[in-house]
C-alpha cells in the first residue's frame, strides 16, 4: 500500500469522522478507500455508457451509408425523453 497525505474540507472531514464514530468505518483510510472504489465504479459505468452511445452512433452512420432512413419526429423524441426523465425522478 502507498501512503498519501490529503486535505479535506471541514464538511468532508466531519462527515468522515461521523462515519467512523458511528462504527460504519474503522478509520479515515477506510473511508477514503471506499470513496475511491465508488469513484472508480462510476467512472467505469460512464465509460460503458459512452461506448454504448458510440456504438449507437456507428450503427446510425452505417444505416445511413447503406441507404436506410428512419422517419424523424421531433415531438415524439421529446415525448420519449420527457417520459424517461420522469421515470428517473420516481
Secondary structure, 3 states (H helix, E strand, C coil): CCCCCCCCCHHHHHHHHHHHHCCCCCCHHHHHHHHHHHHHHHHHHHHHHHHHHHHHHHHHHHHHHCCCCCCCCHHHHHHHHHHHHHHHHC
